[in-house]
Amino acid sequence: MTDAVLFDLDGTFADTAPDLAAALNHVRGLRGLPPMPLDTIRPQASHGSAGLLKLGFGIEPDAAGFPALREAFLAHYTAHICDQTRLFPGMAQLLDTLEQRGLPWGIVTNKPHRFTLPLMRALGCEQRAACLISGDTCARAKPHPDPLLKASELLGVAPQHCLYLGDDKRDMEAAQAAGMRCIVARYGYIDARANPADWGADGDAETPLALLDYI
C-alpha cells in the first residue's frame, strides 16, 4: 500500500542540469576555460557543487582554490536558479494524479535549503508539496535514512507506506535503510558507468508517469 510519494529533486523531480551547467560554465569562463557540453555535465548534476567543480576543474573540496570556485559557482546559480529548470515531462501530470487520489507528496533532496525553497517556489510547487526536506534539514543527509524518516514523520505516514523515486544509488540506499520502497528514475542523471540494476530498487520508471504502476 502506498499512502505517500517522495521525490529526489535534481534529476528526478526537475531537470535542473541546464542551470547547474550554466553556473559551472560561467566559472570556467572566468578562468579562461571553454564551456563544457551539457551532455557531459548532466550525469554529474545530482552531485552538487563539489561533484560539478571536480568535473569542471579536476579539483577536490580540500584543495586551496576550491572555496573561491565554489563561491563563484553558487553566486551564479543563486541568481539564475530557475532560468532553464523545468519539471521533467510527465511530472506535472503525475502530481495532478497523486493529488486527485488524495496522496500527499514531498521532496527529499541533498540540495541545501537555501536553494531548495526558492527553486520549488519558482516551479510553482512550494505550497503543493506536503514536505520539503533538504540536505541540511537533518544532521545527516542521504544516503543516511534520517531525511526520509523525517519526511515520513512530517507526513504522518509510516515509512513502509511511502514510495521514494530517485536517480542515484544513495537514494536507494537511504530508502532501503528507512524501510521504504524505492524506484529508480531511469530518465534522470545516471552516469553511463553506473548500473542501477545493482542498487536493490523495487523497480524503475522510464518516465515520471510510470511511477503510477507501483502505486
DOTIZA-253853 format. One line per 5 residues: for each residue x, y, z of N, C-alpha, C, O. Coordinates in nm, 3 decimals. Example, Ala and Ser with C-alpha at 12.3 -4.5 7.8 and 13.67 -1.06 7.14 Angstrom:
BEGIN
1.319/-0.569/0.780/1.230/-0.450/0.780/1.320/-0.330/0.780/1.424/-0.332/0.846 | 1.285/-0.225/0.708/1.367/-0.106/0.714/1.290/0.003/0.787/1.341/0.114/0.804 .
% end
This chain:
BEGIN
0.084/-0.119/0.000/0.000/0.000/0.000/0.088/0.125/0.000/0.183/0.134/0.078 | 0.057/0.220/-0.088/0.129/0.346/-0.093/0.037/0.458/-0.046/-0.068/0.483/-0.106 | 0.077/0.525/0.061/-0.003/0.635/0.115/0.063/0.771/0.094/0.002/0.874/0.121 | 0.188/0.771/0.046/0.259/0.897/0.019/0.372/0.869/-0.078/0.427/0.759/-0.082 | 0.407/0.971/-0.157/0.515/0.958/-0.255/0.618/1.068/-0.228/0.583/1.184/-0.208 .
0.744/1.029/-0.229/0.855/1.123/-0.206/0.946/1.122/-0.328/0.967/1.019/-0.392 | 1.001/1.239/-0.358/1.087/1.255/-0.476/1.221/1.315/-0.438/1.229/1.405/-0.354 | 1.326/1.265/-0.501/1.451/1.340/-0.506/1.424/1.461/-0.595/1.327/1.461/-0.671 | 1.507/1.564/-0.586/1.480/1.687/-0.662/1.558/1.691/-0.794/1.498/1.680/-0.901 | 1.689/1.708/-0.786/1.771/1.719/-0.907/1.775/1.585/-0.981/1.819/1.484/-0.926 .
1.731/1.584/-1.105/1.739/1.463/-1.185/1.623/1.368/-1.167/1.620/1.262/-1.229 | 1.528/1.404/-1.082/1.411/1.318/-1.059/1.283/1.399/-1.072/1.197/1.368/-1.154 | 1.272/1.502/-0.990/1.154/1.588/-0.992/1.167/1.694/-1.101/1.073/1.716/-1.179 | 1.282/1.758/-1.107/1.304/1.866/-1.203/1.437/1.849/-1.276/1.534/1.796/-1.222 | 1.438/1.895/-1.399/1.559/1.893/-1.480/1.637/2.021/-1.453/1.620/2.122/-1.521 .
1.722/2.015/-1.352/1.799/2.131/-1.307/1.934/2.143/-1.377/2.004/2.242/-1.358 | 1.971/2.044/-1.456/2.104/2.039/-1.515/2.138/2.163/-1.599/2.252/2.210/-1.592 | 2.046/2.217/-1.678/2.084/2.334/-1.759/2.133/2.453/-1.677/2.229/2.519/-1.716 | 2.067/2.481/-1.565/2.110/2.594/-1.483/2.237/2.562/-1.405/2.320/2.650/-1.384 | 2.253/2.439/-1.363/2.377/2.399/-1.295/2.493/2.403/-1.394/2.603/2.447/-1.360 .
2.469/2.358/-1.516/2.573/2.361/-1.619/2.611/2.505/-1.652/2.728/2.536/-1.673 | 2.512/2.594/-1.657/2.540/2.735/-1.685/2.628/2.796/-1.577/2.717/2.876/-1.606 | 2.602/2.758/-1.451/2.684/2.809/-1.341/2.827/2.758/-1.352/2.923/2.833/-1.332 | 2.842/2.630/-1.384/2.976/2.574/-1.397/3.050/2.639/-1.514/3.167/2.676/-1.501 | 2.983/2.655/-1.625/3.049/2.715/-1.741/3.078/2.863/-1.720/3.173/2.917/-1.777 .
2.996/2.930/-1.639/3.026/3.069/-1.604/3.159/3.078/-1.529/3.242/3.164/-1.558 | 3.178/2.988/-1.434/3.303/2.989/-1.357/3.420/2.948/-1.445/3.529/3.004/-1.433 | 3.399/2.851/-1.533/3.506/2.815/-1.626/3.543/2.934/-1.713/3.661/2.957/-1.741 | 3.442/3.009/-1.755/3.470/3.127/-1.837/3.552/3.231/-1.762/3.640/3.295/-1.819 | 3.523/3.247/-1.633/3.600/3.341/-1.552/3.747/3.300/-1.543/3.834/3.384/-1.523 .
3.773/3.170/-1.559/3.910/3.119/-1.552/3.970/3.099/-1.690/4.077/3.039/-1.704 | 3.902/3.149/-1.793/3.956/3.141/-1.928/3.942/3.005/-1.992/4.015/2.972/-2.086 | 3.849/2.925/-1.943/3.828/2.791/-1.997/3.703/2.788/-2.084/3.608/2.863/-2.058 | 3.701/2.704/-2.186/3.584/2.696/-2.274/3.468/2.625/-2.203/3.490/2.549/-2.109 | 3.345/2.648/-2.247/3.231/2.580/-2.186/3.232/2.430/-2.213/3.280/2.385/-2.317 .
3.179/2.354/-2.119/3.164/2.210/-2.137/3.024/2.181/-2.189/2.930/2.253/-2.155 | 3.008/2.077/-2.270/2.875/2.044/-2.323/2.780/2.000/-2.212/2.820/1.937/-2.114 | 2.654/2.036/-2.227/2.554/1.997/-2.129/2.547/1.846/-2.113/2.528/1.797/-2.002 | 2.564/1.772/-2.221/2.556/1.626/-2.213/2.669/1.569/-2.127/2.654/1.461/-2.070 | 2.781/1.640/-2.119/2.891/1.596/-2.033/2.862/1.627/-1.887/2.898/1.549/-1.798 .
2.798/1.740/-1.862/2.771/1.784/-1.725/2.650/1.712/-1.665/2.648/1.684/-1.545 | 2.549/1.683/-1.747/2.422/1.629/-1.697/2.438/1.510/-1.604/2.374/1.509/-1.499 | 2.519/1.408/-1.636/2.527/1.291/-1.546/2.580/1.323/-1.406/2.561/1.245/-1.313 | 2.649/1.438/-1.391/2.705/1.476/-1.262/2.619/1.579/-1.188/2.656/1.624/-1.080 | 2.506/1.615/-1.246/2.427/1.725/-1.192/2.363/1.694/-1.058/2.320/1.785/-0.988 .
2.355/1.566/-1.021/2.298/1.530/-0.891/2.402/1.534/-0.779/2.368/1.511/-0.663 | 2.526/1.564/-0.812/2.634/1.552/-0.715/2.678/1.685/-0.655/2.786/1.694/-0.597 | 2.596/1.786/-0.670/2.621/1.912/-0.601/2.741/1.988/-0.656/2.801/1.950/-0.756 | 2.772/2.097/-0.587/2.881/2.183/-0.634/3.015/2.111/-0.633/3.098/2.133/-0.721 | 3.037/2.025/-0.533/3.165/1.955/-0.525/3.185/1.865/-0.646/3.292/1.863/-0.707 .
3.082/1.789/-0.682/3.092/1.700/-0.797/3.107/1.774/-0.927/3.183/1.733/-1.015 | 3.035/1.885/-0.940/3.042/1.962/-1.064/3.175/2.034/-1.078/3.230/2.041/-1.188 | 3.227/2.087/-0.969/3.357/2.155/-0.976/3.470/2.056/-0.999/3.571/2.089/-1.062 | 3.455/1.935/-0.949/3.555/1.832/-0.978/3.553/1.800/-1.127/3.658/1.784/-1.189 | 3.433/1.791/-1.184/3.422/1.766/-1.327/3.481/1.880/-1.408/3.554/1.857/-1.505 .
3.450/2.002/-1.369/3.491/2.117/-1.448/3.635/2.161/-1.430/3.694/2.222/-1.519 | 3.692/2.129/-1.312/3.826/2.178/-1.282/3.921/2.071/-1.231/4.040/2.097/-1.211 | 3.871/1.949/-1.209/3.955/1.844/-1.155/4.002/1.875/-1.015/4.112/1.835/-0.976 | 3.920/1.946/-0.938/3.960/1.994/-0.806/3.878/1.925/-0.697/3.759/1.898/-0.717 | 3.940/1.898/-0.584/3.873/1.837/-0.470/3.839/1.944/-0.367/3.901/2.050/-0.365 .
3.739/1.917/-0.281/3.698/2.017/-0.182/3.807/2.062/-0.086/3.799/2.171/-0.030 | 3.909/1.979/-0.066/4.014/2.017/0.028/4.128/2.095/-0.040/4.226/2.129/0.026 | 4.114/2.124/-0.168/4.217/2.199/-0.239/4.208/2.347/-0.204/4.100/2.398/-0.173 | 4.319/2.416/-0.208/4.326/2.556/-0.167/4.233/2.645/-0.251/4.175/2.740/-0.199 | 4.220/2.616/-0.379/4.141/2.702/-0.465/3.992/2.669/-0.469/3.915/2.738/-0.535 .
3.953/2.565/-0.398/3.813/2.521/-0.407/3.713/2.623/-0.353/3.613/2.649/-0.420 | 3.735/2.684/-0.235/3.634/2.776/-0.182/3.599/2.890/-0.276/3.482/2.926/-0.287 | 3.697/2.948/-0.343/3.670/3.059/-0.434/3.588/3.013/-0.554/3.497/3.083/-0.598 | 3.621/2.894/-0.607/3.544/2.840/-0.719/3.400/2.812/-0.676/3.305/2.842/-0.749 | 3.385/2.755/-0.558/3.251/2.722/-0.509/3.169/2.849/-0.487/3.050/2.853/-0.519 .
3.231/2.953/-0.431/3.160/3.078/-0.407/3.111/3.138/-0.538/2.997/3.185/-0.546 | 3.194/3.138/-0.639/3.155/3.192/-0.769/3.046/3.108/-0.834/2.952/3.161/-0.894 | 3.058/2.977/-0.820/2.957/2.886/-0.875/2.822/2.909/-0.809/2.721/2.924/-0.878 | 2.819/2.913/-0.677/2.693/2.927/-0.604/2.631/3.065/-0.624/2.509/3.078/-0.626 | 2.714/3.166/-0.637/2.661/3.301/-0.661/2.586/3.306/-0.793/2.477/3.363/-0.801 .
2.644/3.248/-0.895/2.578/3.247/-1.025/2.452/3.161/-1.020/2.347/3.199/-1.072 | 2.462/3.044/-0.957/2.345/2.955/-0.950/2.231/3.020/-0.873/2.114/3.007/-0.912 | 2.262/3.088/-0.764/2.159/3.156/-0.685/2.084/3.259/-0.769/1.962/3.271/-0.759 | 2.156/3.331/-0.851/2.095/3.436/-0.932/2.018/3.382/-1.053/1.936/3.452/-1.111 | 2.046/3.258/-1.089/1.984/3.200/-1.210/1.928/3.061/-1.182/1.938/2.972/-1.267 .
1.869/3.041/-1.065/1.834/2.907/-1.018/1.724/2.841/-1.100/1.715/2.718/-1.103 | 1.641/2.922/-1.165/1.532/2.862/-1.243/1.516/2.929/-1.379/1.404/2.947/-1.426 | 1.626/2.966/-1.441/1.619/3.024/-1.575/1.574/2.920/-1.677/1.488/2.947/-1.760 | 1.632/2.802/-1.668/1.603/2.696/-1.765/1.549/2.568/-1.699/1.510/2.475/-1.770 | 1.547/2.563/-1.569/1.500/2.444/-1.499/1.350/2.426/-1.520/1.272/2.521/-1.513 .
1.311/2.302/-1.547/1.170/2.268/-1.567/1.140/2.133/-1.502/1.229/2.051/-1.482 | 1.014/2.111/-1.470/0.973/1.978/-1.429/0.998/1.882/-1.545/0.983/1.919/-1.661 | 1.036/1.759/-1.513/1.053/1.660/-1.619/0.919/1.635/-1.688/0.815/1.641/-1.622 | 0.920/1.606/-1.817/0.795/1.578/-1.888/0.716/1.465/-1.820/0.769/1.357/-1.794 | 0.592/1.492/-1.792/0.507/1.395/-1.725/0.496/1.416/-1.576/0.404/1.364/-1.513 .
0.589/1.493/-1.517/0.585/1.513/-1.372/0.462/1.592/-1.330/0.399/1.560/-1.229 | 0.427/1.696/-1.406/0.309/1.775/-1.370/0.183/1.688/-1.369/0.099/1.701/-1.280 | 0.171/1.601/-1.469/0.055/1.512/-1.473/0.057/1.412/-1.358/-0.047/1.379/-1.302 | 0.177/1.365/-1.322/0.189/1.274/-1.208/0.143/1.341/-1.079/0.070/1.282/-1.001 | 0.186/1.463/-1.058/0.147/1.536/-0.937/-0.004/1.557/-0.933/-0.067/1.541/-0.829 .
-0.062/1.592/-1.047/-0.207/1.609/-1.053/-0.279/1.480/-1.016/-0.378/1.481/-0.943 | -0.227/1.368/-1.066/-0.290/1.239/-1.039/-0.279/1.202/-0.892/-0.375/1.154/-0.832 | -0.162/1.225/-0.834/-0.145/1.195/-0.692/-0.242/1.277/-0.608/-0.306/1.226/-0.517 | -0.253/1.405/-0.641/-0.341/1.493/-0.563/-0.488/1.455/-0.583/-0.567/1.464/-0.490 | -0.524/1.413/-0.704/-0.660/1.369/-0.728/-0.694/1.244/-0.647/-0.808/1.224/-0.607 .
-0.593/1.161/-0.624/-0.612/1.038/-0.546/-0.598/1.063/-0.396/-0.613/0.971/-0.315 | -0.568/1.187/-0.359/-0.554/1.218/-0.217/-0.425/1.169/-0.156/-0.417/1.150/-0.035 | -0.322/1.149/-0.239/-0.192/1.101/-0.190/-0.097/1.219/-0.173/-0.067/1.286/-0.271 | -0.051/1.248/-0.052/0.046/1.356/-0.033/0.180/1.321/-0.096/0.217/1.204/-0.105 | 0.252/1.425/-0.140/0.384/1.402/-0.196/0.480/1.508/-0.140/0.438/1.616/-0.099 .
0.607/1.475/-0.141/0.707/1.567/-0.088/0.842/1.548/-0.154/0.862/1.458/-0.235 | 0.934/1.634/-0.117/1.070/1.634/-0.171/1.168/1.596/-0.061/1.161/1.648/0.050 | 1.260/1.506/-0.094/1.372/1.475/-0.005/1.498/1.482/-0.091/1.524/1.395/-0.173 | 1.577/1.587/-0.071/1.693/1.614/-0.154/1.815/1.645/-0.068/1.802/1.683/0.048 | 1.933/1.628/-0.126/2.055/1.672/-0.058/2.089/1.817/-0.092/2.189/1.870/-0.044 .
2.007/1.880/-0.173/2.027/2.021/-0.208/2.004/2.105/-0.083/1.904/2.083/-0.014 | 2.091/2.201/-0.049/2.070/2.285/0.069/1.937/2.360/0.062/1.887/2.390/-0.046 | 1.882/2.389/0.178/1.751/2.453/0.187/1.748/2.588/0.117/1.646/2.627/0.061 | 1.860/2.661/0.119/1.861/2.794/0.059/1.846/2.788/-0.093/1.822/2.891/-0.157 | 1.861/2.670/-0.151/1.834/2.652/-0.294/1.704/2.576/-0.316/1.631/2.603/-0.412 .
1.674/2.481/-0.228/1.552/2.402/-0.245/1.427/2.489/-0.243/1.341/2.478/-0.331 | 1.418/2.576/-0.144/1.297/2.656/-0.128/1.272/2.751/-0.245/1.162/2.750/-0.301 | 1.370/2.834/-0.284/1.343/2.924/-0.397/1.318/2.850/-0.528/1.241/2.896/-0.612 | 1.383/2.736/-0.546/1.361/2.660/-0.668/1.219/2.604/-0.673/1.151/2.615/-0.775 | 1.173/2.544/-0.563/1.037/2.491/-0.559/0.935/2.604/-0.574/0.830/2.586/-0.636 .
0.967/2.719/-0.518/0.878/2.835/-0.532/0.871/2.879/-0.678/0.762/2.908/-0.729 | 0.985/2.885/-0.743/0.989/2.927/-0.884/0.917/2.829/-0.974/0.861/2.867/-1.077 | 0.917/2.702/-0.937/0.848/2.599/-1.015/0.699/2.596/-0.985/0.624/2.522/-1.050 | 0.655/2.676/-0.887/0.514/2.679/-0.850/0.471/2.558/-0.770/0.353/2.523/-0.769 | 0.565/2.494/-0.702/0.534/2.370/-0.631/0.554/2.378/-0.480/0.526/2.282/-0.409 .
0.601/2.491/-0.430/0.631/2.502/-0.288/0.510/2.471/-0.201/0.521/2.393/-0.106 | 0.396/2.529/-0.232/0.277/2.512/-0.150/0.210/2.377/-0.172/0.134/2.330/-0.087 | 0.237/2.314/-0.284/0.176/2.185/-0.314/0.244/2.072/-0.240/0.180/1.973/-0.204 | 0.373/2.085/-0.217/0.449/1.978/-0.151/0.409/1.968/-0.005/0.403/2.068/0.066 | 0.383/1.846/0.040/0.347/1.824/0.180/0.467/1.835/0.272/0.451/1.857/0.392 .
0.586/1.820/0.218/0.709/1.840/0.296/0.823/1.871/0.201/0.826/1.825/0.087 | 0.919/1.950/0.250/1.041/1.981/0.176/1.159/1.952/0.268/1.188/2.029/0.359 | 1.225/1.842/0.244/1.340/1.802/0.324/1.466/1.826/0.242/1.485/1.766/0.136 | 1.553/1.914/0.291/1.674/1.950/0.218/1.796/1.879/0.278/1.786/1.808/0.378 | 1.910/1.901/0.215/2.031/1.834/0.259/2.078/1.875/0.396/2.154/1.803/0.460 .
2.033/1.993/0.443/2.072/2.041/0.576/1.956/2.044/0.675/1.966/2.105/0.781 | 1.845/1.978/0.640/1.732/1.969/0.733/1.768/1.882/0.853/1.736/1.915/0.967 | 1.835/1.773/0.825/1.879/1.679/0.929/2.031/1.687/0.943/2.100/1.741/0.856 | 2.081/1.632/1.052/2.226/1.634/1.074/2.299/1.551/0.970/2.415/1.579/0.937 | 2.232/1.448/0.919/2.294/1.359/0.821/2.206/1.354/0.696/2.085/1.336/0.706 .
2.268/1.369/0.580/2.197/1.367/0.453/2.198/1.226/0.393/2.264/1.136/0.446 | 2.126/1.208/0.284/2.132/1.080/0.214/2.277/1.049/0.175/2.349/1.141/0.136 | 2.322/0.925/0.186/2.245/0.801/0.193/2.196/0.761/0.332/2.139/0.653/0.347 | 2.216/0.845/0.434/2.159/0.812/0.564/2.008/0.822/0.556/1.956/0.908/0.484 | 1.936/0.738/0.629/1.790/0.739/0.620/1.721/0.854/0.691/1.601/0.874/0.673 .
1.794/0.931/0.772/1.729/1.035/0.853/1.637/1.129/0.774/1.526/1.156/0.818 | 1.681/1.179/0.656/1.592/1.271/0.584/1.460/1.207/0.542/1.355/1.271/0.548 | 1.465/1.082/0.500/1.343/1.013/0.460/1.255/0.982/0.581/1.132/0.990/0.572 | 1.316/0.949/0.691/1.239/0.925/0.813/1.175/1.055/0.862/1.064/1.053/0.915 | 1.245/1.167/0.845/1.187/1.296/0.882/1.066/1.328/0.795/0.965/1.377/0.844 .
1.077/1.298/0.667/0.964/1.320/0.576/0.845/1.234/0.616/0.731/1.280/0.618 | 0.873/1.109/0.649/0.767/1.018/0.693/0.697/1.073/0.817/0.574/1.068/0.827 | 0.776/1.125/0.909/0.721/1.183/1.033/0.632/1.303/1.002/0.522/1.314/1.056 | 0.680/1.392/0.917/0.604/1.512/0.884/0.474/1.480/0.810/0.373/1.547/0.829 | 0.478/1.377/0.728/0.361/1.337/0.653/0.262/1.258/0.738/0.144/1.248/0.705 .
0.311/1.202/0.847/0.226/1.116/0.929/0.196/0.984/0.861/0.091/0.925/0.883 | 0.289/0.939/0.779/0.274/0.814/0.705/0.391/0.723/0.740/0.507/0.765/0.733 | 0.362/0.601/0.777/0.467/0.506/0.814/0.562/0.484/0.696/0.518/0.482/0.581 | 0.692/0.468/0.723/0.789/0.452/0.615/0.752/0.342/0.516/0.770/0.359/0.395 | 0.700/0.231/0.565/0.668/0.121/0.474/0.553/0.153/0.380/0.528/0.079/0.285 .
0.482/0.263/0.406/0.373/0.304/0.318/0.411/0.425/0.232/0.326/0.486/0.168 | 0.542/0.458/0.232/0.594/0.565/0.147/0.670/0.504/0.030/0.734/0.400/0.043 | 0.662/0.570/-0.084/0.734/0.528/-0.203/0.829/0.642/-0.243/0.788/0.757/-0.252 | 0.957/0.608/-0.266/1.057/0.711/-0.297/1.111/0.690/-0.437/1.149/0.579/-0.474 | 1.114/0.799/-0.515/1.167/0.796/-0.650/1.295/0.878/-0.655/1.295/0.994/-0.615 .
1.403/0.819/-0.704/1.530/0.888/-0.711/1.616/0.836/-0.825/1.587/0.731/-0.882 | 1.721/0.910/-0.857/1.804/0.874/-0.972/1.947/0.840/-0.935/2.035/0.836/-1.021 | 1.972/0.816/-0.806/2.109/0.789/-0.763/2.111/0.672/-0.665/2.013/0.645/-0.596 | 2.224/0.604/-0.660/2.238/0.491/-0.570/2.211/0.530/-0.425/2.152/0.454/-0.350 | 2.256/0.651/-0.386/2.236/0.694/-0.248/2.088/0.709/-0.214/2.048/0.694/-0.099 .
2.006/0.739/-0.316/1.862/0.748/-0.294/1.805/0.612/-0.256/1.724/0.600/-0.164 | 1.849/0.509/-0.326/1.801/0.374/-0.299/1.852/0.326/-0.162/1.778/0.262/-0.087 | 1.977/0.358/-0.132/2.034/0.317/-0.002/1.959/0.382/0.113/1.931/0.317/0.214 | 1.928/0.511/0.098/1.857/0.583/0.204/1.717/0.526/0.223/1.673/0.504/0.335 | 1.648/0.501/0.112/1.512/0.449/0.121/1.510/0.310/0.182/1.426/0.280/0.267 .
1.602/0.226/0.141/1.607/0.090/0.196/1.635/0.093/0.345/1.575/0.017/0.422 | 1.727/0.180/0.387/1.760/0.191/0.529/1.643/0.245/0.610/1.630/0.217/0.729 | 1.557/0.324/0.543/1.440/0.381/0.611/1.321/0.287/0.609/1.219/0.313/0.673 | 1.333/0.178/0.536/1.222/0.083/0.526/1.118/0.123/0.424/1.002/0.080/0.433 | 1.157/0.205/0.327/1.064/0.248/0.222/1.089/0.171/0.094/1.200/0.125/0.068 .
0.985/0.157/0.013/1.002/0.108/-0.122/1.067/0.218/-0.206/1.043/0.336/-0.182 | 1.148/0.178/-0.303/1.221/0.277/-0.382/1.223/0.238/-0.529/1.235/0.121/-0.564 | 1.211/0.339/-0.613/1.206/0.321/-0.758/1.313/0.410/-0.821/1.331/0.525/-0.780 | 1.385/0.356/-0.920/1.489/0.432/-0.990/1.427/0.515/-1.102/1.354/0.462/-1.187 | 1.456/0.643/-1.103/1.414/0.731/-1.212/1.514/0.715/-1.326/1.617/0.783/-1.330 .
1.485/0.625/-1.417/1.578/0.594/-1.526/1.602/0.711/-1.619/1.702/0.715/-1.690 | 1.509/0.807/-1.619/1.522/0.924/-1.705/1.614/1.029/-1.646/1.641/1.131/-1.710 | 1.663/1.007/-1.524/1.739/1.108/-1.451/1.886/1.113/-1.486/1.928/1.070/-1.594 | 1.965/1.166/-1.392/2.107/1.192/-1.416/2.191/1.070/-1.376/2.264/1.075/-1.278 | 2.180/0.964/-1.452/2.251/0.840/-1.420/2.373/0.829/-1.510/2.362/0.828/-1.633 .
2.488/0.820/-1.448/2.614/0.808/-1.522/2.614/0.678/-1.602/2.565/0.575/-1.557 | 2.671/0.685/-1.722/2.675/0.567/-1.809/2.752/0.453/-1.744/2.731/0.337/-1.780 | 2.840/0.483/-1.650/2.919/0.378/-1.583/2.843/0.313/-1.468/2.885/0.210/-1.417 | 2.732/0.372/-1.428/2.654/0.317/-1.317/2.567/0.201/-1.365/2.533/0.192/-1.483 | 2.532/0.113/-1.271/2.447/0.000/-1.303/2.330/-0.002/-1.205/2.338/-0.069/-1.101 .
2.221/0.069/-1.235/2.108/0.075/-1.143/2.048/-0.060/-1.108/1.982/-0.074/-1.005 | 2.072/-0.160/-1.191/2.020/-0.293/-1.160/2.082/-0.349/-1.033/2.027/-0.441/-0.972 | 2.196/-0.295/-0.993/2.264/-0.342/-0.872/2.227/-0.260/-0.748/2.281/-0.285/-0.640 | 2.136/-0.165/-0.761/2.104/-0.076/-0.650/1.999/-0.133/-0.554/1.970/-0.072/-0.451 | 1.942/-0.247/-0.589/1.845/-0.310/-0.499/1.710/-0.242/-0.494/1.637/-0.257/-0.396 .
1.676/-0.167/-0.598/1.548/-0.096/-0.600/1.432/-0.193/-0.622/1.451/-0.308/-0.662 | 1.313/-0.144/-0.594/1.193/-0.225/-0.612/1.138/-0.216/-0.753/1.039/-0.282/-0.786 | 1.200/-0.135/-0.836/1.157/-0.120/-0.974/1.220/0.002/-1.035/1.299/0.071/-0.970 | 1.187/0.030/-1.159/1.237/0.151/-1.222/1.128/0.214/-1.307/1.031/0.149/-1.347 | 1.147/0.342/-1.334/1.050/0.421/-1.410/1.122/0.492/-1.523/1.214/0.571/-1.499 .
1.081/0.465/-1.645/1.142/0.530/-1.760/1.090/0.673/-1.776/1.154/0.755/-1.841 | 0.975/0.701/-1.717/0.916/0.835/-1.718/0.851/0.857/-1.581/0.823/0.760/-1.511 | 0.826/0.982/-1.542/0.757/1.005/-1.414/0.623/0.932/-1.405/0.591/0.876/-1.301 | 0.547/0.934/-1.512/0.415/0.871/-1.508/0.421/0.720/-1.487/0.324/0.659/-1.441 | 0.535/0.659/-1.521/0.550/0.515/-1.500/0.548/0.480/-1.351/0.529/0.364/-1.315 .
0.569/0.580/-1.266/0.566/0.554/-1.121/0.428/0.506/-1.078/0.415/0.434/-0.978 | 0.325/0.544/-1.152/0.188/0.504/-1.116/0.171/0.352/-1.118/0.081/0.299/-1.054 | 0.258/0.282/-1.192/0.250/0.135/-1.196/0.282/0.072/-1.061/0.247/-0.043/-1.037 | 0.349/0.149/-0.972/0.392/0.094/-0.844/0.306/0.142/-0.728/0.331/0.107/-0.612 | 0.205/0.221/-0.758/0.120/0.277/-0.651/-0.010/0.198/-0.641/-0.095/0.229/-0.558 .
% end
